[in-house]
Amino acid sequence: MTEPLRSPLDAAHRRAGAKMVPFGGWDMPLSYPGGTIEEHLACRQGVVAFDVSHLGTVRVSGPDALPQLQAALTNDLAKIAPGRAQYTHLLDESDGSVLDDIIVWWIDDETFDVMPNASNTERVRSAIGGDDTTRTRAVIAVQGPLARARLADVFPEAASVKRFTVARLDWRGTPCVVAGTGYTGEDGVEIAVPAEAASELWTAILDSGVAAAGLGARDTLRLEAALPLHGHELGPGITPLQAGLGWVVGWNKSEFRGRAALEAEQARGVSRLLRGVATEGRRPPREGCDVIIGGNVVGRLTSGNFSPVLGHGIGLTFLAPQFDIGTGVAIDVRGSLLDGEVVATPFVTKKK
């Protein structure tokens, strides 16, 4: 049996009493003693820090880096410039489904850090080239409406990195890469710090009054923000058009993997669309639960949980296009039906 990978912050999590779980081949903190709901609300109302070192990093560099990425990924890097980040997809050439959704950090003219999901790092590296540098660094995500205010006391240069901006910065003489990105629906930054300095930076951030949060809260936060998760709202058989993410497709580019299949789907029209569902009461709907409309099973939840902010259940599902916002649904949770309806997403928006 293969031993799970461990973050450079693994020892710190265990000392803090984190519940560790396997995730994408890594041992990562699911939650800390206060629990997922407490961590979730701390992010929505204040600030938390996540260890997201399980995410991959593929460094693509050199004069051919830009054309390599342009030919492989859906979004058009010509829309941005060095010092910016971009959300994009890697598609299956045969059917246009999403092999992975990715953030690209364009660090300088010829240097890109491509950030795949944990279990997809080698697949992405094989498609785009470059070097897997995942094990050389930790990635700390500081998220929430007070993220910048707290981070200003520890790493003020990082606190000033704007949304979807990328910068090389030094923290106490240690070179880091900082991006104004995240996966919570809140403001904040993600800091890639060399593995040997990760614990010192993590401790400094927590000592400034930032609470640690685990992947459980990160998942409920992304669900409230209706952000897709690979293997749930993205993956085999699911295209960007079905997921409502056509904006990540650079149709003006001459090529990208899966373009022909995506063009064919666009021409015939999508057969299903990703929708949000809200249910009554506190009982959470779960992934895999049947979605029933008019007595007929019309889909299954791809994600579902209790919303700590709204106080009721929410979920995501693919439905035929005619089932629009306001359509009444029932969700079958182990034989019990939860009443609900199709609703607009995101379920929760960040505070101004």
C-alpha positions as a Markdown table, in Angstrom:
| # | Residue | x | y | z |
|---|---|---|---|---|
| 1 | Met | 0.0 | 0.0 | 0.0 |
| 2 | Thr | 1.4 | 3.4 | -1.0 |
| 3 | Glu | 2.1 | 5.8 | 1.9 |
| 4 | Pro | 0.1 | 9.0 | 1.6 |
| 5 | Leu | 2.0 | 12.2 | 0.9 |
| 6 | Arg | 2.3 | 14.7 | 3.8 |
| 7 | Ser | 2.3 | 18.5 | 3.7 |
| 8 | Pro | 5.3 | 20.4 | 5.1 |
| 9 | Leu | 2.8 | 21.5 | 7.7 |
| 10 | Asp | 1.7 | 18.0 | 8.7 |
| 11 | Ala | 3.4 | 18.1 | 12.1 |
| 12 | Ala | 1.8 | 21.4 | 13.0 |
| 13 | His | -1.7 | 20.1 | 12.1 |
| 14 | Arg | -1.2 | 17.1 | 14.3 |
| 15 | Arg | 0.1 | 19.2 | 17.3 |
| 16 | Ala | -3.1 | 21.3 | 16.9 |
| 17 | Gly | -5.3 | 18.2 | 17.2 |
| 18 | Ala | -6.5 | 18.3 | 13.6 |
| 19 | Lys | -8.6 | 15.4 | 12.3 |
| 20 | Met | -6.4 | 14.1 | 9.4 |
| 21 | Val | -8.0 | 12.3 | 6.4 |
| 22 | Pro | -6.8 | 10.9 | 3.1 |
| 23 | Phe | -7.4 | 13.4 | 0.2 |
| 24 | Gly | -6.1 | 13.0 | -3.3 |
| 25 | Gly | -3.2 | 10.8 | -2.2 |
| 26 | Trp | -2.3 | 13.1 | 0.7 |
| 27 | Asp | -3.0 | 13.2 | 4.5 |
| 28 | Met | -4.7 | 16.5 | 5.1 |
| 29 | Pro | -6.6 | 18.2 | 7.9 |
| 30 | Leu | -10.4 | 17.8 | 7.6 |
| 31 | Ser | -11.1 | 20.0 | 10.7 |
| 32 | Tyr | -9.6 | 21.2 | 14.0 |
| 33 | Pro | -11.2 | 20.7 | 17.5 |
| 34 | Gly | -13.7 | 23.6 | 17.0 |
| 35 | Gly | -15.3 | 21.8 | 14.1 |
| 36 | Thr | -16.2 | 22.5 | 10.5 |
| 37 | Ile | -19.1 | 24.9 | 11.0 |
| 38 | Glu | -17.1 | 27.1 | 13.4 |
| 39 | Glu | -14.3 | 27.2 | 10.8 |
| 40 | His | -16.7 | 28.0 | 8.0 |
| 41 | Leu | -18.3 | 30.9 | 9.8 |
| 42 | Ala | -14.9 | 32.2 | 10.9 |
| 43 | Cys | -14.0 | 32.5 | 7.2 |
| 44 | Arg | -17.3 | 34.1 | 6.2 |
| 45 | Gln | -17.1 | 36.6 | 9.1 |
| 46 | Gly | -13.4 | 37.1 | 9.7 |
| 47 | Val | -10.4 | 35.2 | 8.5 |
| 48 | Val | -8.9 | 31.7 | 8.4 |
| 49 | Ala | -5.9 | 30.0 | 7.0 |
| 50 | Phe | -6.0 | 26.7 | 5.0 |
| 51 | Asp | -3.1 | 24.4 | 4.2 |
| 52 | Val | -3.7 | 23.6 | 0.5 |
| 53 | Ser | -0.3 | 22.1 | -0.2 |
| 54 | His | -2.0 | 19.0 | -1.7 |
| 55 | Leu | -2.7 | 21.1 | -4.8 |
| 56 | Gly | -0.2 | 20.5 | -7.5 |
| 57 | Thr | 2.3 | 22.9 | -9.0 |
| 58 | Val | 3.7 | 22.3 | -12.4 |
| 59 | Arg | 6.4 | 24.9 | -13.4 |
| 60 | Val | 6.4 | 25.6 | -17.1 |
| 61 | Ser | 9.1 | 27.9 | -18.2 |
| 62 | Gly | 11.2 | 29.0 | -21.2 |
| 63 | Pro | 10.4 | 30.7 | -24.6 |
| 64 | Asp | 7.9 | 27.9 | -25.5 |
| 65 | Ala | 6.0 | 28.0 | -22.3 |
| 66 | Leu | 3.3 | 30.4 | -23.5 |
| 67 | Pro | 2.5 | 28.7 | -26.8 |
| 68 | Gln | 2.5 | 25.3 | -25.0 |
| 69 | Leu | -0.1 | 26.4 | -22.5 |
| 70 | Gln | -2.2 | 28.2 | -25.2 |
| 71 | Ala | -2.4 | 25.0 | -27.3 |
| 72 | Ala | -3.3 | 22.8 | -24.3 |
| 73 | Leu | -5.7 | 24.8 | -22.1 |
| 74 | Thr | -9.1 | 26.3 | -22.9 |
| 75 | Asn | -8.8 | 29.9 | -21.6 |
| 76 | Asp | -6.8 | 32.5 | -23.6 |
| 77 | Leu | -3.7 | 33.8 | -21.8 |
| 78 | Ala | -3.6 | 36.7 | -24.2 |
| 79 | Lys | -6.5 | 38.1 | -22.1 |
| 80 | Ile | -4.1 | 38.7 | -19.3 |
| 81 | Ala | -0.3 | 39.3 | -18.9 |
| 82 | Pro | 2.7 | 38.4 | -16.6 |
| 83 | Gly | 1.8 | 39.1 | -13.0 |
| 84 | Arg | -1.8 | 37.8 | -13.4 |
| 85 | Ala | -3.7 | 34.6 | -12.7 |
| 86 | Gln | -6.3 | 32.8 | -14.8 |
| 87 | Tyr | -8.8 | 30.0 | -14.3 |
| 88 | Thr | -8.8 | 27.5 | -17.1 |
| 89 | His | -9.6 | 23.9 | -18.1 |
| 90 | Leu | -7.7 | 20.9 | -19.6 |
| 91 | Leu | -10.2 | 19.0 | -21.8 |
| 92 | Asp | -10.4 | 15.4 | -23.1 |
| 93 | Glu | -9.8 | 15.6 | -26.8 |
| 94 | Ser | -12.5 | 13.0 | -27.7 |
| 95 | Asp | -15.6 | 14.5 | -26.0 |
| 96 | Gly | -14.5 | 17.9 | -24.6 |
| 97 | Ser | -15.1 | 16.9 | -20.9 |
| 98 | Val | -13.0 | 18.4 | -18.2 |
| 99 | Leu | -9.9 | 16.4 | -17.3 |
| 100 | Asp | -9.0 | 19.1 | -14.7 |
| 101 | Asp | -9.8 | 22.7 | -13.8 |
| 102 | Ile | -6.7 | 24.7 | -13.1 |
| 103 | Ile | -5.4 | 28.1 | -12.0 |
| 104 | Val | -2.4 | 29.4 | -13.9 |
| 105 | Trp | -0.1 | 31.8 | -12.1 |
| 106 | Trp | 1.8 | 33.8 | -14.8 |
| 107 | Ile | 4.8 | 34.8 | -12.8 |
| 108 | Asp | 7.0 | 36.5 | -15.4 |
| 109 | Asp | 7.4 | 36.6 | -19.2 |
| 110 | Glu | 8.5 | 33.0 | -19.5 |
| 111 | Thr | 7.5 | 31.4 | -16.1 |
| 112 | Phe | 4.1 | 29.9 | -15.3 |
| 113 | Asp | 3.0 | 27.9 | -12.2 |
| 114 | Val | 0.1 | 25.7 | -13.3 |
| 115 | Met | -2.0 | 24.5 | -10.3 |
| 116 | Pro | -3.9 | 21.3 | -10.9 |
| 117 | Asn | -6.1 | 19.4 | -8.5 |
| 118 | Ala | -4.1 | 17.0 | -6.2 |
| 119 | Ser | -4.8 | 13.7 | -8.0 |
| 120 | Asn | -4.4 | 15.2 | -11.5 |
| 121 | Thr | -0.9 | 16.6 | -11.3 |
| 122 | Glu | 0.8 | 14.0 | -13.4 |
| 123 | Arg | -2.0 | 14.0 | -15.9 |
| 124 | Val | -1.7 | 17.7 | -16.4 |
| 125 | Arg | 2.1 | 17.7 | -16.4 |
| 126 | Ser | 2.0 | 15.1 | -19.2 |
| 127 | Ala | -0.3 | 17.3 | -21.3 |
| 128 | Ile | 1.5 | 20.6 | -20.8 |
| 129 | Gly | 5.1 | 19.7 | -20.1 |
| 130 | Gly | 7.1 | 21.3 | -17.3 |
| 131 | Asp | 8.4 | 20.2 | -13.9 |
| 132 | Asp | 6.3 | 19.0 | -10.9 |
| 133 | Thr | 7.5 | 21.2 | -8.1 |
| 134 | Thr | 4.7 | 20.3 | -5.7 |
| 135 | Arg | 7.0 | 18.8 | -3.0 |
| 136 | Thr | 9.3 | 21.8 | -2.8 |
| 137 | Arg | 6.7 | 24.2 | -1.3 |
| 138 | Ala | 3.7 | 24.6 | 0.9 |
| 139 | Val | 0.7 | 26.6 | -0.2 |
| 140 | Ile | -1.1 | 28.6 | 2.6 |
| 141 | Ala | -4.5 | 30.2 | 1.7 |
| 142 | Val | -5.5 | 33.1 | 3.9 |
| 143 | Gln | -9.2 | 33.8 | 3.3 |
| 144 | Gly | -12.0 | 35.9 | 4.6 |
| 145 | Pro | -13.1 | 39.6 | 4.7 |
| 146 | Leu | -10.4 | 40.3 | 7.2 |
| 147 | Ala | -7.7 | 38.4 | 5.4 |
| 148 | Arg | -5.7 | 41.4 | 4.2 |
| 149 | Ala | -6.0 | 43.2 | 7.5 |
| 150 | Arg | -4.6 | 40.3 | 9.5 |
| 151 | Leu | -1.9 | 39.4 | 6.9 |
| 152 | Ala | -0.7 | 43.0 | 6.9 |
| 153 | Asp | 0.8 | 42.4 | 10.4 |
| 154 | Val | 2.7 | 39.4 | 9.2 |
| 155 | Phe | 3.5 | 39.8 | 5.5 |
| 156 | Pro | 2.3 | 43.2 | 4.4 |
| 157 | Glu | 3.5 | 42.9 | 0.8 |
| 158 | Ala | 1.4 | 39.7 | 0.4 |
| 159 | Ala | -1.6 | 41.6 | 1.9 |
| 160 | Ser | -1.4 | 44.1 | -1.0 |
| 161 | Val | -1.5 | 41.5 | -3.8 |
| 162 | Lys | -4.8 | 42.2 | -5.5 |
| 163 | Arg | -7.4 | 39.7 | -6.8 |
| 164 | Phe | -6.0 | 37.5 | -9.6 |
| 165 | Thr | -2.7 | 39.2 | -9.4 |
| 166 | Val | 0.6 | 37.3 | -8.9 |
| 167 | Ala | 3.8 | 38.5 | -7.4 |
| 168 | Arg | 7.2 | 37.2 | -6.3 |
| 169 | Leu | 7.8 | 38.5 | -2.7 |
| 170 | Asp | 10.3 | 37.8 | 0.1 |
| 171 | Trp | 9.2 | 37.0 | 3.6 |
| 172 | Arg | 12.0 | 37.3 | 6.1 |
| 173 | Gly | 14.5 | 36.7 | 3.3 |
| 174 | Thr | 12.6 | 33.7 | 1.9 |
| 175 | Pro | 11.3 | 34.0 | -1.7 |
| 176 | Cys | 7.6 | 33.3 | -2.1 |
| 177 | Val | 5.0 | 33.5 | -4.8 |
| 178 | Val | 1.7 | 35.1 | -3.8 |
| 179 | Ala | -1.5 | 35.2 | -5.8 |
| 180 | Gly | -4.9 | 36.8 | -5.1 |
| 181 | Thr | -6.7 | 33.6 | -5.5 |
| 182 | Gly | -8.8 | 31.2 | -3.4 |
| 183 | Tyr | -11.6 | 28.7 | -3.3 |
| 184 | Thr | -14.0 | 30.0 | -0.7 |
| 185 | Gly | -16.0 | 32.8 | -2.3 |
| 186 | Glu | -14.2 | 35.3 | 0.0 |
| 187 | Asp | -11.3 | 37.7 | -0.5 |
| 188 | Gly | -7.8 | 36.6 | 0.3 |
| 189 | Val | -4.5 | 35.3 | -1.1 |
| 190 | Glu | -2.6 | 32.1 | -1.5 |
| 191 | Ile | 1.1 | 31.9 | -0.6 |
| 192 | Ala | 3.5 | 29.4 | -2.1 |
| 193 | Val | 6.4 | 29.2 | 0.4 |
| 194 | Pro | 9.4 | 27.0 | 0.3 |
| 195 | Ala | 8.8 | 23.8 | 2.3 |
| 196 | Glu | 11.6 | 24.6 | 4.8 |
| 197 | Ala | 10.1 | 27.9 | 5.8 |
| 198 | Ala | 6.4 | 26.8 | 5.7 |
| 199 | Ser | 6.0 | 26.1 | 9.4 |
| 200 | Glu | 7.5 | 29.4 | 10.4 |
| 201 | Leu | 5.1 | 31.4 | 8.2 |
| 202 | Trp | 2.1 | 29.2 | 9.2 |
| 203 | Thr | 2.9 | 29.9 | 12.9 |
| 204 | Ala | 3.3 | 33.6 | 12.3 |
| 205 | Ile | 0.0 | 33.8 | 10.5 |
| 206 | Leu | -1.9 | 31.9 | 13.3 |
| 207 | Asp | -0.1 | 34.0 | 16.0 |
| 208 | Ser | -1.6 | 37.1 | 14.4 |
| 209 | Gly | -5.1 | 36.0 | 15.3 |
| 210 | Val | -6.0 | 33.9 | 12.2 |
| 211 | Ala | -7.8 | 30.6 | 12.9 |
| 212 | Ala | -6.7 | 27.4 | 11.1 |
| 213 | Ala | -9.4 | 25.7 | 9.0 |
| 214 | Gly | -9.5 | 22.3 | 7.4 |
| 215 | Leu | -10.7 | 20.9 | 4.1 |
| 216 | Gly | -14.2 | 20.3 | 5.4 |
| 217 | Ala | -14.9 | 24.0 | 5.8 |
| 218 | Arg | -13.2 | 24.7 | 2.4 |
| 219 | Asp | -15.7 | 22.3 | 0.8 |
| 220 | Thr | -18.8 | 23.9 | 2.4 |
| 221 | Leu | -17.5 | 27.4 | 1.6 |
| 222 | Arg | -16.9 | 26.5 | -2.0 |
| 223 | Leu | -20.4 | 24.9 | -2.2 |
| 224 | Glu | -22.1 | 28.0 | -0.8 |
| 225 | Ala | -20.2 | 30.0 | -3.5 |
| 226 | Ala | -21.3 | 27.3 | -6.1 |
| 227 | Leu | -17.7 | 26.7 | -7.1 |
| 228 | Pro | -17.3 | 23.4 | -9.0 |
| 229 | Leu | -15.2 | 20.6 | -7.6 |
| 230 | His | -13.5 | 18.2 | -10.0 |
| 231 | Gly | -14.9 | 14.7 | -9.6 |
| 232 | His | -18.3 | 16.2 | -8.8 |
| 233 | Glu | -19.3 | 19.2 | -11.0 |
| 234 | Leu | -16.4 | 18.6 | -13.4 |
| 235 | Gly | -15.0 | 15.4 | -14.8 |
| 236 | Pro | -15.6 | 12.6 | -17.2 |
| 237 | Gly | -18.6 | 13.4 | -19.4 |
| 238 | Ile | -19.0 | 16.9 | -18.1 |
| 239 | Thr | -18.0 | 19.8 | -20.4 |
| 240 | Pro | -17.4 | 23.5 | -19.5 |
| 241 | Leu | -20.7 | 24.3 | -21.4 |
| 242 | Gln | -22.7 | 22.0 | -19.3 |
| 243 | Ala | -21.1 | 23.3 | -16.1 |
| 244 | Gly | -22.0 | 26.9 | -17.1 |
| 245 | Leu | -18.4 | 27.8 | -17.5 |
| 246 | Gly | -18.3 | 28.7 | -21.2 |
| 247 | Trp | -16.5 | 31.9 | -20.2 |
| 248 | Val | -13.3 | 29.9 | -19.7 |
| 249 | Val | -13.2 | 28.9 | -23.4 |
| 250 | Gly | -11.1 | 31.0 | -25.6 |
| 251 | Trp | -12.9 | 30.6 | -28.8 |
| 252 | Asn | -10.7 | 33.3 | -30.5 |
| 253 | Lys | -7.7 | 31.0 | -30.1 |
| 254 | Ser | -6.7 | 28.9 | -33.1 |
| 255 | Glu | -6.5 | 25.8 | -31.1 |
| 256 | Phe | -6.8 | 24.1 | -27.7 |
| 257 | Arg | -7.3 | 20.4 | -26.7 |
| 258 | Gly | -10.9 | 19.3 | -27.1 |
| 259 | Arg | -12.0 | 22.3 | -29.3 |
| 260 | Ala | -13.7 | 20.2 | -32.0 |
| 261 | Ala | -15.8 | 18.3 | -29.5 |
| 262 | Leu | -16.8 | 21.5 | -27.7 |
| 263 | Glu | -17.7 | 23.2 | -31.0 |
| 264 | Ala | -19.9 | 20.3 | -31.9 |
| 265 | Glu | -21.7 | 20.5 | -28.5 |
| 266 | Gln | -22.2 | 24.2 | -28.8 |
| 267 | Ala | -23.7 | 23.7 | -32.3 |
| 268 | Arg | -26.3 | 21.1 | -31.1 |
| 269 | Gly | -27.0 | 22.7 | -27.8 |
| 270 | Val | -26.3 | 21.3 | -24.3 |
| 271 | Ser | -28.5 | 18.5 | -23.0 |
| 272 | Arg | -28.1 | 19.6 | -19.3 |
| 273 | Leu | -27.0 | 22.5 | -17.2 |
| 274 | Leu | -25.5 | 22.8 | -13.7 |
| 275 | Arg | -28.2 | 24.1 | -11.3 |
| 276 | Gly | -28.4 | 25.1 | -7.7 |
| 277 | Val | -31.0 | 23.5 | -5.4 |
| 278 | Ala | -32.1 | 24.7 | -2.0 |
| 279 | Thr | -34.0 | 22.4 | 0.4 |
| 280 | Glu | -36.1 | 23.1 | 3.4 |
| 281 | Gly | -34.9 | 22.3 | 6.9 |
| 282 | Arg | -31.5 | 21.6 | 8.4 |
| 283 | Arg | -31.1 | 18.0 | 7.2 |
| 284 | Pro | -28.4 | 18.1 | 4.5 |
| 285 | Pro | -28.9 | 16.7 | 1.0 |
| 286 | Arg | -25.9 | 14.6 | -0.1 |
| 287 | Glu | -24.0 | 13.8 | -3.2 |
| 288 | Gly | -25.7 | 11.0 | -5.1 |
| 289 | Cys | -29.2 | 11.8 | -3.9 |
| 290 | Asp | -31.9 | 11.5 | -6.5 |
| 291 | Val | -33.5 | 14.8 | -7.7 |
| 292 | Ile | -37.2 | 14.3 | -8.4 |
| 293 | Ile | -39.5 | 16.6 | -10.4 |
| 294 | Gly | -43.1 | 15.8 | -11.1 |
| 295 | Gly | -42.6 | 12.3 | -9.6 |
| 296 | Asn | -39.8 | 11.5 | -12.0 |
| 297 | Val | -36.1 | 11.1 | -11.2 |
| 298 | Val | -34.4 | 13.7 | -13.4 |
| 299 | Gly | -30.9 | 13.9 | -11.9 |
| 300 | Arg | -28.6 | 13.3 | -9.0 |
| 301 | Leu | -26.9 | 15.7 | -6.7 |
| 302 | Thr | -23.2 | 16.2 | -7.5 |
| 303 | Ser | -22.6 | 17.9 | -4.2 |
| 304 | Gly | -24.8 | 18.6 | -1.2 |
| 305 | Asn | -24.6 | 19.8 | 2.4 |
| 306 | Phe | -26.0 | 22.0 | 5.1 |
| 307 | Ser | -25.3 | 25.7 | 4.5 |
| 308 | Pro | -24.0 | 27.2 | 7.8 |
| 309 | Val | -24.8 | 30.8 | 6.6 |
| 310 | Leu | -28.3 | 30.1 | 5.2 |
| 311 | Gly | -29.3 | 27.5 | 7.8 |
| 312 | His | -30.7 | 25.0 | 5.3 |
| 313 | Gly | -29.6 | 22.4 | 2.8 |
| 314 | Ile | -28.1 | 23.3 | -0.6 |
| 315 | Gly | -26.8 | 21.2 | -3.5 |
| 316 | Leu | -25.7 | 21.2 | -7.1 |
| 317 | Thr | -27.1 | 19.0 | -9.9 |
| 318 | Phe | -27.3 | 18.7 | -13.6 |
| 319 | Leu | -30.8 | 19.2 | -15.0 |
| 320 | Ala | -32.3 | 19.4 | -18.5 |
| 321 | Pro | -32.3 | 23.1 | -19.6 |
| 322 | Gln | -36.1 | 23.4 | -19.2 |
| 323 | Phe | -35.9 | 23.1 | -15.4 |
| 324 | Asp | -35.1 | 26.7 | -14.7 |
| 325 | Ile | -34.9 | 28.8 | -11.5 |
| 326 | Gly | -38.1 | 28.4 | -9.4 |
| 327 | Thr | -38.8 | 24.8 | -10.4 |
| 328 | Gly | -40.0 | 22.7 | -7.4 |
| 329 | Val | -38.0 | 19.6 | -6.6 |
| 330 | Ala | -37.8 | 16.8 | -4.1 |
| 331 | Ile | -34.5 | 15.3 | -2.9 |
| 332 | Asp | -34.5 | 11.7 | -1.9 |
| 333 | Val | -32.3 | 11.3 | 1.2 |
| 334 | Arg | -32.3 | 7.6 | 2.1 |
| 335 | Gly | -36.0 | 7.2 | 1.4 |
| 336 | Ser | -37.1 | 10.6 | 2.9 |
| 337 | Leu | -38.0 | 13.4 | 0.6 |
| 338 | Leu | -36.8 | 16.9 | 1.2 |
| 339 | Asp | -38.8 | 19.6 | -0.5 |
| 340 | Gly | -36.9 | 22.3 | -2.3 |
| 341 | Glu | -36.5 | 24.3 | -5.5 |
| 342 | Val | -34.0 | 25.2 | -8.2 |
| 343 | Val | -32.4 | 28.5 | -7.2 |
| 344 | Ala | -29.9 | 31.0 | -8.5 |
| 345 | Thr | -26.2 | 30.6 | -7.6 |
| 346 | Pro | -24.0 | 31.5 | -5.9 |
| 347 | Phe | -26.0 | 30.6 | -2.8 |
| 348 | Val | -24.0 | 33.0 | -0.7 |
| 349 | Thr | -22.0 | 36.0 | -1.9 |
| 350 | Lys | -19.0 | 37.6 | -0.1 |
| 351 | Lys | -19.4 | 40.6 | 2.0 |
| 352 | Lys | -18.4 | 43.9 | 0.5 |
